[in-house]
Amino acid sequence: MRPPYSTILVALVAIGALAARQVPATAESADVALNSPRQVIDGFGGSSAWSGALSDSVMDTLFGNGNNQQIGLSLLRVRIDPDQRWAEETSNARKAHARGAKVLGTPWTPPAAMKSNHNAIGGELNPDQYAAYARFLHTAGVSIGLDACSIQNEPDIKVSYESCTWGPAQLETFCRDDALEIGKPVVMPESYHFDDAFSAPTLADRVAASHVALVAGHIYGGGLAVHQDAITHGKHIWMTEHYINGSDIGTCCSIAKEISDCLENDMNAYIWWFMTWQGCRIIDNGALLKNGYTLGQFSKFIRPGYRRVEATYNPSPSVYVTGYTGPHWRVVVVAVNMGTSDVSQTFTFHGRKITRLTPTQTTATANLATLAAVPVMKNAWTATLPAQSITTFVN
């Protein structure tokens, strides 16, 4: 018996709704200009501050790059203990170096005896101790094995743990008169919210600026922007501390978007906060969490010395795209889909012929999964980016 018209209409509506869910949304083309270079990438990393000595197996997972259970970090940020208890971080630095990474040392406070309040918390570095503090950092750099040395962690906030207040003029004076004594590339100001006011006087002083290698900051509550003053003065820009708590796929997409934002804003490095400790850890009992795999979508493939190139950053409301080139004609494209629907995304290369790409993907159900290679026809290809996913394409 033929069903009534109303029943047929309901069925057709249901079929149409199902089809609408299954067909990915179509985005505008994402152009990747391989002949339009931007900043050099110095690397991606994390911190071992207060985390003790990390085991070889943990360091292999974090800094190795031999398989998809290793995420290829290339920067380690260690803590410079004010009382010279450096054995654990020296071990971490040595293991990072053995795996090809560079090490940044950051002090949270100078030794208490050098400070106005004779306390590890708060206070200021006494002006008559500037030279002694530079020698202290020199000793730390040699002992721990640092590749770069910061002057101070977050000089612009008052907290209840190790800390020290510095003003912009104090940083300028120290950089001008004493920073050379450190004997390592100097990093400053590591402001809590990457406030350029803390580096501006130093960069405006020709002598002080010549003693600074890297302008760095954190992006708690601000600072996720282009730091043009540092670029104008020829300094590389490092984001040296931030995190977003959680390892669910939605949070991981926010992390991937943040990393992409930093790179799109001409930063040369991105360093995660605690790698192995507290709620922001990226590895737990030796096993990578999804936020660790998310970092790996960048760090495994965009190696130190690669260069970002111009790309259509936001070709659809939920998709963010960055592109990179490396030695031996290597090309990397990272696409983040933060939306809750699949997106059919077309990409187009300009400036070089590319014929084949291999995608690696992290989703709600996959971690750094290598997918089948996709052909690139006439320098263009279309890929379905799953809802809430990070996909890295490599030639």
C-alpha positions as a Markdown table, in Angstrom:
| # | Residue | x | y | z |
|---|---|---|---|---|
| 1 | Met | 0.0 | 0.0 | 0.0 |
| 2 | Arg | 1.4 | 3.4 | -0.9 |
| 3 | Pro | 2.2 | 5.6 | 2.2 |
| 4 | Pro | 0.4 | 8.9 | 2.6 |
| 5 | Tyr | 2.0 | 12.1 | 1.2 |
| 6 | Ser | 2.8 | 13.4 | 4.6 |
| 7 | Thr | 4.8 | 10.3 | 5.4 |
| 8 | Ile | 6.8 | 10.6 | 2.2 |
| 9 | Leu | 7.5 | 14.3 | 2.9 |
| 10 | Val | 8.8 | 13.5 | 6.4 |
| 11 | Ala | 11.0 | 10.8 | 5.0 |
| 12 | Leu | 12.4 | 13.2 | 2.3 |
| 13 | Val | 13.1 | 15.8 | 4.9 |
| 14 | Ala | 14.9 | 13.3 | 7.1 |
| 15 | Ile | 17.0 | 12.1 | 4.1 |
| 16 | Gly | 17.9 | 15.7 | 3.3 |
| 17 | Ala | 19.0 | 16.4 | 6.8 |
| 18 | Leu | 21.2 | 13.3 | 6.9 |
| 19 | Ala | 22.8 | 14.4 | 3.6 |
| 20 | Ala | 23.4 | 17.9 | 4.9 |
| 21 | Arg | 25.2 | 16.4 | 7.9 |
| 22 | Gln | 27.4 | 14.1 | 5.7 |
| 23 | Val | 28.4 | 16.6 | 3.1 |
| 24 | Pro | 31.4 | 18.7 | 4.3 |
| 25 | Ala | 31.1 | 22.5 | 4.2 |
| 26 | Thr | 33.0 | 24.1 | 1.4 |
| 27 | Ala | 35.5 | 26.8 | 2.1 |
| 28 | Glu | 37.3 | 29.4 | 0.1 |
| 29 | Ser | 40.7 | 28.4 | -1.4 |
| 30 | Ala | 43.7 | 28.7 | 0.9 |
| 31 | Asp | 46.6 | 30.1 | -1.1 |
| 32 | Val | 50.1 | 29.1 | 0.0 |
| 33 | Ala | 52.8 | 31.4 | -1.5 |
| 34 | Leu | 56.0 | 29.4 | -1.3 |
| 35 | Asn | 57.9 | 32.2 | -2.9 |
| 36 | Ser | 56.9 | 34.8 | -0.2 |
| 37 | Pro | 59.0 | 34.0 | 2.9 |
| 38 | Arg | 58.4 | 35.4 | 6.4 |
| 39 | Gln | 60.2 | 34.7 | 9.6 |
| 40 | Val | 62.6 | 31.9 | 10.4 |
| 41 | Ile | 61.3 | 29.3 | 12.8 |
| 42 | Asp | 63.7 | 28.7 | 15.8 |
| 43 | Gly | 61.6 | 25.8 | 17.2 |
| 44 | Phe | 58.9 | 24.5 | 19.6 |
| 45 | Gly | 59.4 | 23.4 | 23.1 |
| 46 | Gly | 58.4 | 23.1 | 26.7 |
| 47 | Ser | 59.7 | 23.7 | 30.3 |
| 48 | Ser | 61.1 | 21.3 | 32.9 |
| 49 | Ala | 61.1 | 24.0 | 35.7 |
| 50 | Trp | 60.5 | 22.4 | 39.1 |
| 51 | Ser | 59.9 | 19.0 | 37.3 |
| 52 | Gly | 63.0 | 17.2 | 38.5 |
| 53 | Ala | 65.4 | 15.2 | 36.3 |
| 54 | Leu | 63.5 | 13.8 | 33.4 |
| 55 | Ser | 64.1 | 10.2 | 32.4 |
| 56 | Asp | 65.7 | 9.1 | 29.0 |
| 57 | Ser | 62.4 | 7.6 | 27.9 |
| 58 | Val | 60.4 | 10.8 | 28.6 |
| 59 | Met | 63.1 | 12.8 | 26.8 |
| 60 | Asp | 62.9 | 10.4 | 23.9 |
| 61 | Thr | 59.2 | 10.9 | 23.7 |
| 62 | Leu | 59.3 | 14.7 | 23.9 |
| 63 | Phe | 62.5 | 15.5 | 22.0 |
| 64 | Gly | 63.0 | 12.4 | 19.8 |
| 65 | Asn | 61.6 | 12.4 | 16.3 |
| 66 | Gly | 61.9 | 8.8 | 15.1 |
| 67 | Asn | 58.3 | 7.8 | 15.1 |
| 68 | Asn | 54.8 | 9.1 | 15.7 |
| 69 | Gln | 55.0 | 8.4 | 19.4 |
| 70 | Gln | 57.7 | 11.1 | 19.6 |
| 71 | Ile | 56.9 | 14.8 | 19.0 |
| 72 | Gly | 60.3 | 16.3 | 18.1 |
| 73 | Leu | 60.5 | 19.3 | 20.4 |
| 74 | Ser | 63.6 | 21.4 | 19.7 |
| 75 | Leu | 63.6 | 23.9 | 22.6 |
| 76 | Leu | 63.9 | 23.2 | 26.4 |
| 77 | Arg | 63.3 | 26.0 | 29.0 |
| 78 | Val | 65.0 | 25.3 | 32.3 |
| 79 | Arg | 64.9 | 27.1 | 35.7 |
| 80 | Ile | 68.0 | 28.7 | 37.1 |
| 81 | Asp | 67.8 | 28.0 | 40.8 |
| 82 | Pro | 69.0 | 31.0 | 42.8 |
| 83 | Asp | 70.9 | 28.7 | 45.3 |
| 84 | Gln | 72.8 | 27.0 | 42.5 |
| 85 | Arg | 70.9 | 23.7 | 42.9 |
| 86 | Trp | 71.4 | 23.0 | 39.2 |
| 87 | Ala | 72.0 | 19.2 | 39.0 |
| 88 | Glu | 68.6 | 18.2 | 37.8 |
| 89 | Glu | 68.3 | 20.9 | 35.1 |
| 90 | Thr | 71.9 | 20.2 | 34.1 |
| 91 | Ser | 70.8 | 16.6 | 33.4 |
| 92 | Asn | 67.7 | 17.8 | 31.5 |
| 93 | Ala | 69.8 | 20.2 | 29.4 |
| 94 | Arg | 72.4 | 17.5 | 28.6 |
| 95 | Lys | 69.6 | 15.1 | 27.5 |
| 96 | Ala | 68.0 | 17.8 | 25.4 |
| 97 | His | 71.3 | 18.5 | 23.7 |
| 98 | Ala | 71.8 | 14.8 | 23.0 |
| 99 | Arg | 68.5 | 14.9 | 21.1 |
| 100 | Gly | 69.4 | 18.0 | 19.0 |
| 101 | Ala | 67.5 | 20.6 | 21.1 |
| 102 | Lys | 68.6 | 24.0 | 22.3 |
| 103 | Val | 68.3 | 25.1 | 26.0 |
| 104 | Leu | 67.0 | 28.4 | 27.4 |
| 105 | Gly | 67.7 | 29.2 | 31.0 |
| 106 | Thr | 65.3 | 31.5 | 33.0 |
| 107 | Pro | 65.8 | 32.8 | 36.5 |
| 108 | Trp | 62.7 | 33.4 | 38.6 |
| 109 | Thr | 64.7 | 35.4 | 41.0 |
| 110 | Pro | 68.3 | 36.5 | 41.6 |
| 111 | Pro | 70.0 | 35.1 | 44.7 |
| 112 | Ala | 68.2 | 36.6 | 47.8 |
| 113 | Ala | 71.4 | 38.3 | 49.1 |
| 114 | Met | 71.5 | 40.5 | 46.0 |
| 115 | Lys | 68.0 | 41.8 | 46.4 |
| 116 | Ser | 66.4 | 44.7 | 48.2 |
| 117 | Asn | 64.3 | 42.5 | 50.5 |
| 118 | His | 66.8 | 39.7 | 50.9 |
| 119 | Asn | 64.1 | 37.3 | 49.9 |
| 120 | Ala | 63.5 | 35.0 | 47.0 |
| 121 | Ile | 59.9 | 36.4 | 46.6 |
| 122 | Gly | 59.4 | 39.9 | 45.3 |
| 123 | Gly | 61.8 | 42.8 | 45.9 |
| 124 | Glu | 64.3 | 44.2 | 43.3 |
| 125 | Leu | 67.9 | 43.5 | 42.3 |
| 126 | Asn | 70.1 | 46.1 | 44.1 |
| 127 | Pro | 71.8 | 48.3 | 41.5 |
| 128 | Asp | 75.2 | 47.6 | 43.1 |
| 129 | Gln | 74.6 | 43.9 | 42.5 |
| 130 | Tyr | 74.0 | 44.1 | 38.7 |
| 131 | Ala | 77.6 | 43.1 | 37.8 |
| 132 | Ala | 77.5 | 40.3 | 40.4 |
| 133 | Tyr | 74.2 | 39.0 | 39.0 |
| 134 | Ala | 75.6 | 38.9 | 35.5 |
| 135 | Arg | 78.5 | 36.8 | 36.8 |
| 136 | Phe | 76.0 | 34.5 | 38.5 |
| 137 | Leu | 74.1 | 34.0 | 35.2 |
| 138 | His | 77.4 | 33.4 | 33.5 |
| 139 | Thr | 78.2 | 30.6 | 36.0 |
| 140 | Ala | 74.7 | 29.2 | 35.5 |
| 141 | Gly | 75.1 | 29.2 | 31.7 |
| 142 | Val | 78.4 | 27.4 | 31.8 |
| 143 | Ser | 77.4 | 24.9 | 34.6 |
| 144 | Ile | 73.9 | 24.0 | 33.2 |
| 145 | Gly | 75.0 | 24.2 | 29.6 |
| 146 | Leu | 72.7 | 26.9 | 28.3 |
| 147 | Asp | 72.3 | 28.1 | 24.7 |
| 148 | Ala | 70.6 | 31.3 | 25.7 |
| 149 | Cys | 70.0 | 33.0 | 29.1 |
| 150 | Ser | 67.1 | 35.1 | 30.2 |
| 151 | Ile | 67.5 | 38.0 | 32.7 |
| 152 | Gln | 64.2 | 37.5 | 34.6 |
| 153 | Asn | 60.9 | 35.6 | 34.4 |
| 154 | Glu | 57.9 | 37.9 | 34.3 |
| 155 | Pro | 59.4 | 41.1 | 35.8 |
| 156 | Asp | 56.0 | 42.8 | 35.6 |
| 157 | Ile | 53.9 | 40.9 | 38.1 |
| 158 | Lys | 53.8 | 40.4 | 41.9 |
| 159 | Val | 53.3 | 36.9 | 43.0 |
| 160 | Ser | 53.7 | 34.7 | 46.1 |
| 161 | Tyr | 56.5 | 32.5 | 44.6 |
| 162 | Glu | 60.0 | 33.1 | 43.4 |
| 163 | Ser | 60.0 | 36.5 | 41.6 |
| 164 | Cys | 61.7 | 39.9 | 41.2 |
| 165 | Thr | 60.4 | 43.2 | 40.0 |
| 166 | Trp | 62.2 | 45.0 | 37.2 |
| 167 | Gly | 61.2 | 48.2 | 35.4 |
| 168 | Pro | 61.9 | 49.0 | 31.8 |
| 169 | Ala | 64.7 | 51.4 | 32.7 |
| 170 | Gln | 66.4 | 48.9 | 35.0 |
| 171 | Leu | 66.4 | 46.3 | 32.2 |
| 172 | Glu | 67.9 | 48.8 | 29.9 |
| 173 | Thr | 70.7 | 49.7 | 32.4 |
| 174 | Phe | 71.5 | 46.1 | 33.0 |
| 175 | Cys | 71.5 | 45.2 | 29.3 |
| 176 | Arg | 73.7 | 48.2 | 28.5 |
| 177 | Asp | 76.3 | 47.8 | 31.3 |
| 178 | Asp | 76.3 | 44.2 | 32.4 |
| 179 | Ala | 74.6 | 41.8 | 30.0 |
| 180 | Leu | 77.7 | 41.0 | 28.0 |
| 181 | Glu | 79.2 | 39.4 | 31.1 |
| 182 | Ile | 76.6 | 36.6 | 30.9 |
| 183 | Gly | 78.5 | 35.2 | 27.9 |
| 184 | Lys | 75.4 | 33.6 | 26.3 |
| 185 | Pro | 72.8 | 35.1 | 23.9 |
| 186 | Val | 70.6 | 37.2 | 26.2 |
| 187 | Val | 66.8 | 36.9 | 26.3 |
| 188 | Met | 64.5 | 39.6 | 27.7 |
| 189 | Pro | 62.1 | 40.8 | 29.1 |
| 190 | Glu | 59.8 | 37.7 | 29.4 |
| 191 | Ser | 57.0 | 39.9 | 30.4 |
| 192 | Tyr | 53.8 | 38.2 | 31.8 |
| 193 | His | 51.7 | 39.5 | 28.9 |
| 194 | Phe | 54.4 | 40.4 | 26.4 |
| 195 | Asp | 54.3 | 44.1 | 27.2 |
| 196 | Asp | 56.6 | 45.8 | 24.6 |
| 197 | Ala | 57.1 | 48.7 | 27.1 |
| 198 | Phe | 59.5 | 46.5 | 29.0 |
| 199 | Ser | 61.8 | 46.0 | 26.0 |
| 200 | Ala | 61.3 | 49.4 | 24.3 |
| 201 | Pro | 64.0 | 51.4 | 26.2 |
| 202 | Thr | 66.6 | 48.6 | 25.7 |
| 203 | Leu | 65.9 | 48.4 | 22.0 |
| 204 | Ala | 66.0 | 52.2 | 21.7 |
| 205 | Asp | 69.5 | 52.2 | 23.3 |
| 206 | Arg | 72.0 | 51.1 | 20.6 |
| 207 | Val | 74.5 | 49.7 | 23.0 |
| 208 | Ala | 71.9 | 47.9 | 25.2 |
| 209 | Ala | 70.1 | 46.5 | 22.1 |
| 210 | Ser | 73.4 | 45.1 | 20.8 |
| 211 | His | 73.7 | 43.0 | 23.9 |
| 212 | Val | 70.3 | 41.3 | 23.4 |
| 213 | Ala | 69.7 | 38.4 | 21.1 |
| 214 | Leu | 66.1 | 37.6 | 21.6 |
| 215 | Val | 63.0 | 39.5 | 22.7 |
| 216 | Ala | 60.7 | 37.1 | 24.5 |
| 217 | Gly | 57.4 | 37.2 | 26.4 |
| 218 | His | 54.4 | 35.3 | 27.7 |
| 219 | Ile | 50.8 | 35.7 | 26.5 |
| 220 | Tyr | 48.8 | 35.5 | 29.7 |
| 221 | Gly | 46.0 | 38.0 | 29.2 |
| 222 | Gly | 47.7 | 39.8 | 26.2 |
| 223 | Gly | 50.7 | 40.1 | 24.0 |
| 224 | Leu | 49.5 | 37.8 | 21.2 |
| 225 | Ala | 50.3 | 40.3 | 18.5 |
| 226 | Val | 53.0 | 41.4 | 16.1 |
| 227 | His | 55.9 | 42.8 | 18.1 |
| 228 | Gln | 57.1 | 45.3 | 15.5 |
| 229 | Asp | 59.6 | 47.1 | 17.6 |
| 230 | Ala | 61.6 | 43.9 | 18.1 |
| 231 | Ile | 61.3 | 43.1 | 14.4 |
| 232 | Thr | 62.4 | 46.6 | 13.4 |
| 233 | His | 65.5 | 46.1 | 15.5 |
| 234 | Gly | 66.3 | 42.7 | 13.9 |
| 235 | Lys | 65.5 | 40.6 | 17.0 |
| 236 | His | 63.9 | 37.1 | 16.9 |
| 237 | Ile | 60.7 | 36.9 | 19.0 |
| 238 | Trp | 60.1 | 33.9 | 21.2 |
| 239 | Met | 56.9 | 33.1 | 23.1 |
| 240 | Thr | 58.5 | 31.4 | 26.1 |
| 241 | Glu | 55.5 | 30.4 | 28.3 |
| 242 | His | 51.8 | 29.7 | 28.0 |
| 243 | Tyr | 49.4 | 26.9 | 28.3 |
| 244 | Ile | 45.7 | 26.0 | 28.0 |
| 245 | Asn | 44.5 | 23.4 | 30.5 |
| 246 | Gly | 42.9 | 20.3 | 29.1 |
| 247 | Ser | 43.7 | 17.5 | 26.6 |
| 248 | Asp | 40.2 | 17.0 | 25.0 |
| 249 | Ile | 40.1 | 17.7 | 21.3 |
| 250 | Gly | 38.3 | 21.0 | 21.7 |
| 251 | Thr | 41.0 | 22.3 | 23.9 |
| 252 | Cys | 43.7 | 20.9 | 21.6 |
| 253 | Cys | 42.2 | 22.8 | 18.7 |
| 254 | Ser | 42.4 | 25.9 | 20.8 |
| 255 | Ile | 46.1 | 25.1 | 21.5 |
| 256 | Ala | 46.7 | 24.6 | 17.8 |
| 257 | Lys | 45.0 | 27.9 | 17.0 |
| 258 | Glu | 47.2 | 29.6 | 19.6 |
| 259 | Ile | 50.4 | 28.2 | 18.1 |
| 260 | Ser | 49.2 | 29.2 | 14.6 |
| 261 | Asp | 48.4 | 32.7 | 15.9 |
| 262 | Cys | 51.8 | 33.1 | 17.4 |
| 263 | Leu | 53.5 | 32.1 | 14.1 |
| 264 | Glu | 51.1 | 34.2 | 12.0 |
| 265 | Asn | 52.2 | 37.1 | 14.2 |
| 266 | Asp | 55.8 | 36.6 | 13.1 |
| 267 | Met | 57.0 | 34.9 | 16.3 |
| 268 | Asn | 60.0 | 32.6 | 15.8 |
| 269 | Ala | 59.4 | 30.1 | 18.6 |
| 270 | Tyr | 56.6 | 28.7 | 20.8 |
| 271 | Ile | 57.4 | 27.2 | 24.2 |
| 272 | Trp | 54.8 | 25.4 | 26.3 |
| 273 | Trp | 54.7 | 25.6 | 30.1 |
| 274 | Phe | 55.1 | 22.5 | 32.3 |
| 275 | Met | 55.6 | 19.4 | 30.1 |
| 276 | Thr | 55.4 | 16.7 | 32.8 |
| 277 | Trp | 53.7 | 18.4 | 35.8 |
| 278 | Gln | 50.3 | 19.8 | 36.9 |
| 279 | Gly | 47.2 | 20.2 | 34.8 |
| 280 | Cys | 49.0 | 21.5 | 31.7 |
| 281 | Arg | 51.3 | 18.5 | 31.3 |
| 282 | Ile | 51.6 | 17.0 | 27.8 |
| 283 | Ile | 52.8 | 13.6 | 29.0 |
| 284 | Asp | 51.6 | 11.5 | 31.9 |
| 285 | Asn | 53.4 | 8.4 | 33.2 |
| 286 | Gly | 55.4 | 8.2 | 30.0 |
| 287 | Ala | 52.3 | 8.4 | 27.7 |
| 288 | Leu | 51.7 | 11.4 | 25.5 |
| 289 | Leu | 48.4 | 13.2 | 26.0 |
| 290 | Lys | 46.4 | 14.6 | 23.1 |
| 291 | Asn | 47.8 | 18.1 | 23.8 |
| 292 | Gly | 51.3 | 16.7 | 23.4 |
| 293 | Tyr | 50.3 | 15.2 | 20.0 |
| 294 | Thr | 48.9 | 18.6 | 19.1 |
| 295 | Leu | 52.3 | 20.2 | 19.7 |
| 296 | Gly | 53.8 | 17.4 | 17.6 |
| 297 | Gln | 51.6 | 18.4 | 14.6 |
| 298 | Phe | 53.9 | 21.5 | 14.5 |
| 299 | Ser | 57.2 | 20.5 | 16.1 |
| 300 | Lys | 57.7 | 17.2 | 14.3 |
| 301 | Phe | 57.5 | 18.7 | 10.8 |
| 302 | Ile | 58.4 | 22.4 | 11.2 |
| 303 | Arg | 62.1 | 22.1 | 12.1 |
| 304 | Pro | 64.5 | 24.8 | 13.3 |
| 305 | Gly | 65.6 | 26.8 | 10.3 |
| 306 | Tyr | 62.4 | 26.4 | 8.4 |
| 307 | Arg | 60.7 | 29.6 | 7.3 |
| 308 | Arg | 57.0 | 30.5 | 7.4 |
| 309 | Val | 55.5 | 31.7 | 4.1 |
| 310 | Glu | 52.5 | 33.7 | 3.3 |
| 311 | Ala | 49.2 | 31.8 | 3.3 |
| 312 | Thr | 45.5 | 32.5 | 3.5 |
| 313 | Tyr | 45.2 | 32.3 | 7.2 |
| 314 | Asn | 41.5 | 32.0 | 7.7 |
| 315 | Pro | 39.9 | 30.7 | 4.5 |
| 316 | Ser | 36.7 | 29.8 | 6.3 |
| 317 | Pro | 35.2 | 30.8 | 9.7 |
| 318 | Ser | 36.6 | 27.7 | 11.5 |
| 319 | Val | 39.8 | 26.9 | 9.5 |
| 320 | Tyr | 43.3 | 28.4 | 10.1 |
| 321 | Val | 46.2 | 27.7 | 7.7 |
| 322 | Thr | 49.9 | 28.3 | 7.9 |
| 323 | Gly | 52.6 | 27.3 | 5.5 |
| 324 | Tyr | 56.4 | 26.7 | 5.8 |
| 325 | Thr | 59.4 | 25.8 | 3.6 |
| 326 | Gly | 62.6 | 24.0 | 4.6 |
| 327 | Pro | 65.8 | 22.5 | 3.1 |
| 328 | His | 65.7 | 20.1 | 0.2 |
| 329 | Trp | 62.5 | 21.7 | -1.1 |
| 330 | Arg | 60.5 | 20.6 | 1.9 |
| 331 | Val | 57.0 | 22.1 | 2.2 |
| 332 | Val | 54.7 | 21.9 | 5.3 |
| 333 | Val | 51.1 | 23.1 | 5.6 |
| 334 | Val | 49.2 | 23.0 | 8.9 |
| 335 | Ala | 45.4 | 23.3 | 8.8 |
| 336 | Val | 43.4 | 23.6 | 12.0 |
| 337 | Asn | 39.6 | 23.1 | 11.8 |
| 338 | Met | 38.1 | 24.3 | 15.1 |
| 339 | Gly | 34.5 | 23.9 | 13.9 |
| 340 | Thr | 32.1 | 21.0 | 14.8 |
| 341 | Ser | 31.6 | 20.2 | 11.1 |
| 342 | Asp | 33.9 | 18.7 | 8.4 |
| 343 | Val | 35.2 | 21.3 | 5.9 |
| 344 | Ser | 36.1 | 20.6 | 2.3 |
| 345 | Gln | 39.2 | 22.8 | 2.0 |
| 346 | Thr | 40.9 | 23.6 | -1.3 |
| 347 | Phe | 44.6 | 24.6 | -1.2 |
| 348 | Thr | 46.7 | 26.2 | -3.9 |
| 349 | Phe | 50.4 | 26.4 | -4.0 |
| 350 | His | 52.2 | 29.4 | -5.7 |
| 351 | Gly | 55.8 | 29.7 | -6.6 |
| 352 | Arg | 56.8 | 26.1 | -6.8 |
| 353 | Lys | 55.5 | 22.9 | -8.3 |
| 354 | Ile | 54.3 | 20.3 | -5.8 |
| 355 | Thr | 52.9 | 17.0 | -6.9 |
| 356 | Arg | 52.2 | 14.9 | -3.7 |
| 357 | Leu | 51.6 | 15.5 | 0.0 |
| 358 | Thr | 51.3 | 13.1 | 3.0 |
| 359 | Pro | 48.9 | 14.2 | 5.7 |
| 360 | Thr | 49.3 | 13.5 | 9.4 |
| 361 | Gln | 46.3 | 14.2 | 11.6 |
| 362 | Thr | 45.1 | 14.5 | 15.2 |
| 363 | Thr | 41.3 | 14.3 | 15.9 |
| 364 | Ala | 39.1 | 13.1 | 18.7 |
| 365 | Thr | 39.9 | 9.5 | 17.8 |
| 366 | Ala | 43.4 | 9.8 | 16.3 |
| 367 | Asn | 46.8 | 11.0 | 17.4 |
| 368 | Leu | 49.5 | 11.9 | 14.8 |
| 369 | Ala | 47.9 | 9.4 | 12.4 |
| 370 | Thr | 49.7 | 9.2 | 9.1 |
| 371 | Leu | 47.2 | 9.1 | 6.2 |
| 372 | Ala | 47.4 | 8.0 | 2.6 |
| 373 | Ala | 49.3 | 10.4 | 0.3 |
| 374 | Val | 47.2 | 12.8 | -1.7 |
| 375 | Pro | 48.0 | 13.9 | -5.3 |
| 376 | Val | 48.4 | 17.6 | -6.0 |
| 377 | Met | 47.1 | 18.4 | -9.5 |
| 378 | Lys | 48.2 | 21.7 | -11.1 |
| 379 | Asn | 49.4 | 22.8 | -7.7 |
| 380 | Ala | 46.0 | 22.5 | -6.0 |
| 381 | Trp | 44.3 | 19.8 | -3.9 |
| 382 | Thr | 41.2 | 19.5 | -1.9 |
| 383 | Ala | 41.1 | 17.8 | 1.5 |
| 384 | Thr | 38.3 | 17.1 | 3.9 |
| 385 | Leu | 39.3 | 18.5 | 7.3 |
| 386 | Pro | 37.4 | 16.6 | 10.0 |
| 387 | Ala | 35.5 | 18.5 | 12.6 |
| 388 | Gln | 37.9 | 19.6 | 15.4 |
| 389 | Ser | 41.1 | 18.4 | 13.8 |
| 390 | Ile | 44.7 | 19.4 | 13.2 |
| 391 | Thr | 46.2 | 18.2 | 9.9 |
| 392 | Thr | 49.8 | 18.6 | 8.7 |
| 393 | Phe | 50.6 | 18.1 | 5.0 |
| 394 | Val | 54.2 | 17.4 | 4.1 |
| 395 | Asn | 55.7 | 16.8 | 0.6 |
